[in-house]
Amino acid sequence: MNANKKLAVNSAIQIVGKVIMTIVGLVSVRLLTGYLGVDGFGGYVTITTFLIIASIVAELGFNVVLTTEISRQSQEEAERTISNIFTMRAVAAIAIIGVLSSAVVWLFPYDPQIKILVGLGSLGTIGFSLAQVLVGVFQKHLRTDKLTLGDLLARIVLMAGIVGLAMVDRISLPAVIGFYTLSGIAHFFFIYWSAQKYYRFGLGFDFAYWKQVAWEAFPLFIIVAFNLVYYRIDTIMLSVMKDETAVGLYGAAYKVLEILITFPGMFVGLLLPVLAKYYWSNTDRFQAVFHQAFGMLASLAVPVVVGGIILSEGILSLVAGDAFTPATQALQILFVGIGCIFLGTLVGQTLIAAKLQGRSMYISIVGAVFNVCLNLVLIPRFSYLGAAISTAVTEALVLITYIVVCGVFAKTWPRASVSLVWMAVATGAMAAAMLAIPDFNVLIRALVGAGVFGLVMLFAGPSRLRSWYKIDISEA
């Protein structure tokens, strides 16, 4: 199977898998919000956010280094690389997630139960972290469907646990975190077993190589660390400056963001090895792939933002229940941030493919500092609404800066391969269709809107659609 067909098959599998995962995740969230309530769900969001921050710190930039290194290495060299980077991640995960986060959480003004459960949940988070470093293995071989299956397994374990607890009326925060831990362990073993089919790797202790990897990964670590600040710090700041109710409402709105941004992440993850190869070997192909990908993401981001703003109240009611609809305005604001993330994911990863992570590092630092300062001003006055504003404004700032840096230093200015006129007309028709049926179920309104958007785009003609949505990576 050639590279184009592999990409198409993987994309199809991932789309189906992500749809199933989204449904499974929504069922889990709906059960959690219904049984735990706003405050209890706020506690769950606080615990998982704290652990996610620890896992992102533990990444230390190793994920991208592994992906870019093995993309140009022989089998033997790649196995050495994977063994050493996997071992480095294991040491970092145990130290940062297992030990440091479990200790640091006691410095926060949380209920003792929250602090204890962070320690329990850290075991599952270590599993997720160790699996994450192996992503590059599947990206290189265009088998990211395995990653989708691993994610799906983890979500099914968590959902099955929650459903089982609900059936016996035993849902509680400690029990839910227990199943979260089991889901992380299951995820790790599946990904590790799947990766062994491509490379025979274990533990590696080449300390000279560790030093080399650490030096290369440091800018990426700074990027990731500061990115997590403006992705996650708002929830932690809310938990300290406000209460669990504010965290619960904001957490429900933010769950929608988390679900939607997995799609550009998945798509760009497939293209990263291709972009990295073409940047150094074929400039014309690099720019063609980049522009095609940017156009595709733009044609998704615009209708998602417009449709999401229109349907926000219905989405929250569906995802979390009517008790969480006070966060509707926050979700509408977050949809602006979602649109920026769709495009920013591609441009940011392109800078890494071009070995411009040092430039990205400074963007991340500025974005993080800006986000924290904005949260300090807005959260005390506007609570979770202020956190949403801060997220959207920061994402817009980071996207603009990414585009400028990409244009100046990578000599590639983004342009939409999809016709902006057709996209605007299709989006306007979609919005009109959704607004014309305000009393219908949110799913029906979303399906009608998507159908109208698709039909209008079809009027452009099949040949035009193929040129807009086809990415040729046959030489990858």
Secondary structure, DSSP 8 states (H G I E B T S, - for coil): --HHHHHHHHHHHHHHHHHHHHHHHHHHHHHHHHHHHHHHHHHHHHHHHHHHHHHHHHHTTHHHHHHHHHTT--HHHHHHHHHHHHHHHHHHHIIIIIIIHHHHGGGS---HHHHHHHHHHHHHHHHHHHHHTTHHHHHHTT-THHHHHHHHHHHHHHHHHHHHHHHTT---HHHHHHHHHHHHHHHHHHHHHHHTTT--------HHHHHHHHHHHHHHHHHHHHHHHHHHHHHHHHHHHS-HHHHHHHHHHHHHHHHHTHHHHHHHHHHHHHHHHHHHH-HHHHHHHHHHHHHHHHHHHHHHHHHHHHHHHHHHHHHT-GGGGGGHHHHHHHHHHHHHHHHHHHHHHHHHHTT-HHHHHHHHHHHHHHHHHHHHHHHHHHTHHHHHHHHHHHHHHHHHHHHHHHHHHSS-----SS-HHHHHHHHHHHHHHHHH-TTS-HHHHHHHHHHHHHHHHHTT-HHHHHHHH----TT-
